[in-house]
Amino acid sequence: MTFAAAEIRAPRAQIELSCTLRRAIGSPIAVQTMDVGPRGMRIRSPRPLTTDETVSFDLPNLDMRVSGRARVINEDRPRVYSLRFEGLPGPMVQRLHALAINAR
């Protein structure tokens, strides 16, 4: 299976959660998730993001706080972005995977 195929097959939960994004410079951005999985999330943002931009994120409303770094992969439609997580610790990946498969 190719990397792209693995990305497509990763489970995702269609769930709206509050999330905070932070750039190296500027104020935090309050966004809403549209779906979340162990490899990434799709978000709705009131402010524009740039493809390939790296941001830190914080998802506090799970059983455990999930936070780390994510890369903007693309803009799906105006102000809706796909982000890929980068270097998340194992317990956070496991929590997101459990969230995704239990939402099915």
PETAVEN-V775690 format. One record per pair of residues at least 4 apart in sequence whose C-alpha atoms are under 8 Angstrom apart, sorted by the first residue. I is the first residue (numbers start at 1). GAP is how many residues later the second one is. D is the distance in Angstrom with one decimal. If there is no record, write none. Layout:
# PETAVEN-V775690
[[I,GAP,D] [I,GAP,D]]
This chain:
# PETAVEN-V775690
[[1,4,6.1] [1,5,6.6] [2,4,6.3] [3,4,6.3] [4,4,6.4] [5,4,6.2] [6,4,6.2] [7,32,7.3] [10,27,6.9] [10,28,7.2] [10,29,7.1] [11,26,5.8] [11,27,7.5] [11,86,7.0] [11,89,5.4] [11,90,6.2] [12,23,6.1] [12,24,5.2] [12,25,4.3] [12,26,7.6] [12,85,7.8] [12,88,4.6] [12,89,7.2] [13,22,5.3] [13,23,5.3] [13,24,6.2] [13,86,6.5] [13,87,4.3] [13,88,7.2] [13,90,5.4] [13,91,7.2] [14,20,5.9] [14,21,4.2] [14,22,6.6] [14,89,7.5] [15,18,6.7] [15,19,5.6] [15,20,5.2] [15,21,6.9] [16,16,6.0] [16,17,4.9] [16,18,5.2] [16,19,6.9] [17,15,5.5] [17,16,5.2] [17,17,7.7] [17,42,7.4] [17,44,7.0] [18,12,7.2] [18,13,6.1] [18,14,4.9] [18,15,6.6] [18,41,6.8] [18,42,7.8] [18,43,7.3] [19,11,6.0] [19,12,5.3] [19,13,5.8] [19,14,6.8] [19,38,6.8] [19,39,5.6] [19,40,5.0] [19,41,7.3] [20,8,6.4] [20,9,5.6] [20,10,4.7] [20,11,6.0] [20,37,5.5] [20,38,5.3] [20,39,7.0] [21,7,5.7] [21,8,5.0] [21,9,6.5] [21,10,7.2] [21,34,6.2] [21,35,5.6] [21,36,4.5] [21,37,6.7] [22,4,7.7] [22,5,7.0] [22,6,4.8] [22,7,6.3] [22,33,5.6] [22,34,5.2] [22,35,6.4] [23,4,7.6] [23,5,7.2] [23,31,7.5] [23,32,5.2] [23,33,6.6] [24,31,7.6] [29,16,7.6] [29,17,7.8] [29,18,7.3] [30,15,7.3] [30,16,7.7] [31,12,6.5] [31,13,5.8] [31,14,4.9] [31,15,7.0] [32,11,5.6] [32,12,5.4] [32,13,6.9] [33,8,6.8] [33,9,5.8] [33,10,4.3] [33,11,6.3] [34,7,7.4] [34,8,5.4] [34,9,5.4] [34,10,6.9] [35,6,5.5] [35,7,5.3] [35,8,7.3] [36,4,6.1] [36,5,4.3] [36,6,6.6] [36,60,7.2] [36,64,6.9] [37,4,6.1] [37,59,5.4] [37,60,5.9] [37,62,7.5] [37,63,5.6] [38,47,8.0] [38,55,5.0] [38,56,7.1] [38,57,7.8] [38,58,4.7] [38,59,4.9] [38,62,7.6] [39,45,5.9] [39,46,5.5] [39,54,7.5] [40,30,7.6] [40,42,7.4] [40,43,5.4] [40,44,4.2] [40,45,5.0] [41,41,6.0] [41,42,5.4] [41,43,6.6] [41,44,7.9] [42,38,7.0] [42,39,5.6] [42,40,4.4] [42,41,6.1] [43,37,5.6] [43,38,5.4] [43,39,6.6] [43,40,7.7] [44,35,5.7] [44,36,4.6] [44,37,6.6] [45,34,5.3] [45,35,6.4] [45,36,7.7] [46,33,6.6] [47,32,7.1] [48,31,6.2] [49,4,7.2] [49,23,7.4] [49,30,7.9] [49,32,7.8] [50,22,6.8] [50,24,8.0] [51,20,8.0] [51,21,5.1] [51,22,5.6] [51,23,5.3] [51,24,7.2] [52,19,5.8] [52,20,5.0] [52,21,5.8] [52,22,7.7] [53,18,5.7] [53,19,5.4] [54,15,6.8] [54,16,5.7] [54,17,4.4] [54,18,6.4] [55,14,5.7] [55,15,5.5] [55,16,6.4] [55,17,7.9] [56,11,7.3] [56,12,5.5] [56,13,4.3] [56,14,6.1] [57,10,5.4] [57,11,5.6] [57,12,6.1] [57,13,6.9] [58,7,7.3] [58,8,6.0] [58,9,4.3] [58,10,6.8] [59,6,6.0] [59,7,5.1] [59,8,6.0] [60,4,7.0] [60,5,4.5] [60,6,6.3] [60,7,7.8] [61,4,6.9] [62,4,7.4] [64,28,8.0] [64,31,8.0] [66,26,5.9] [67,21,7.9] [68,17,7.5] [68,18,7.4] [68,19,7.6] [68,20,6.3] [69,16,6.0] [69,17,5.5] [69,18,7.2] [69,19,7.6] [70,13,5.9] [70,14,5.3] [70,15,4.2] [70,16,5.4] [71,12,5.3] [71,13,5.2] [71,14,6.5] [71,15,7.1] [72,9,6.8] [72,10,6.0] [72,11,4.5] [72,12,6.6] [73,8,7.3] [73,9,5.4] [73,10,5.4] [73,11,6.6] [74,7,5.7] [74,8,5.5] [74,9,7.5] [75,4,7.0] [75,5,5.7] [75,6,4.4] [75,7,6.5] [76,4,5.5] [76,5,5.6] [76,6,6.9] [77,4,7.4] [88,4,6.4] [88,5,6.4] [89,4,6.5] [90,4,6.1] [91,4,6.2] [92,4,6.3] [93,4,6.1] [94,4,6.1] [95,4,6.2] [96,4,6.2] [97,4,6.2] [98,4,5.9] [99,4,6.2] [100,4,7.0]]
